[in-house]
Amino acid sequence: DKSQHEDRRMSAFYAVAFTDHVEVIADGAVYTDDGTVVDIRAKLWASEYAPLAVTGRGNTAVVEGFATVIRMFSACGTFDGTVAAVSNMLDARQSIGVPEHCEIVIAGVSDLF
């Protein structure tokens, strides 16, 4: 049901940057606005092409949509190239906005290191 899906939220993540890698964890809980846990699932997506992972919190569908697009952009093979492509996409979408606010973390190591 679409209305139930729109009410689902992703909650917590934690990322720590080191000089040569980034460590990221996510809680796995998906819950409704009243705090009811409705699902436990992976909420951290690694790229097959570039040294990066994506997670976020907010509306489940919006976070998963952004993660999918970011992973598609990562086919360029580099962290910096992926971030540049995401930045360009966000600039282009600025006047459109997103269906709902969310926070996205792209964790990785710059190609410059």
N, C-alpha and C positions, 0 to 999 in steps of 0.2 A: 504494500500500500504506500503510495507516494507521500501522504501526509505523515505517516509514521517514520519513513526514511528521512524526511526533512528534519525531524525532531531529534535525530540521533547525533551524538557528539563524540568527538575524540578528545581525550583529556590531557595527558601529560607526557612529556619527553624531557630528556636531559642530554646535553651534548657537551663534551669537553675536548678542546683542541690542544694537541701536542705539536711539537715541531715537525713530526713526520707522519702523523695520522690523527684521526678524529674518532672518538668513541661516542656512540649514541645508544641510548636505551629509550624504549617507549613502554608504557604501562599495559597496553593491550586491551583496556576496557573501552567499550562503547556504551554510552548511556544516554538516557533521555534528559530533558531539561530539569526534571524533578529529582535527578540523581539515581534513578533506577538503572542498574547495569542490565543491558539487553543482549550483549554479545562480548565475547573475548576473542580477539583475532590479532594477527600480525599487523602492526601499524608502522613498520619500518621497511622501506623498499630500497633494495640495492640496485644500482645500475649494472647491467651486463657489459657495458662498453667503456665506462669511465670510472675513475676512483671516487665514487660518491654514493651517498645514501640520502633518502628523502623521508621526512616524517612531518607531522603537523598536528594541529588541534583545531577543533571547530566542527562545522557540519561535515559528517562523514563523507557524503557524496562530493562535496567541494574539495576536501582534502585529498581524497582518492583520485579525483579528476586532475588536480594539479600534479600529484605524484606521477600519474600516468604520462602526462604531457612532459614533465621534466625528464622522466626516464627516456621518453622518445627523443627529446633534444640531446640526451647524452650519447646518442648514436654517433655524434661527431667525434667521440673518443677521448675528449679531454674535459677536465673539470672547468677550466676557465672558459672554454668554448660553450659549455652547457650554461654556465652562469650568464654569459653574454647573450645567448639565445633567449633565455628566460627573461632577462632584463628587457630585451627588445619586444618580446611578447607582452610583458606587463605595460610597457610604454604605449604599445598599440591598443591595448585593452583599457587604458586609463579612463577614457570617456564612456566605456561600456560598463565597467565595474564587474563585480562578481555577484553570484546569486546570494551569497551570505559571507560575512566576515570570517576569516580563518587566519591562522598563523602557520607558515610553512618554513621548515628548516631544510636547507640543502647543505649537508655536511660532506666535506672532502678536502683534498689537499691540492693546492694550486699547482699548476704545471710549472710555475716559476721556481719552485723549490727543488 
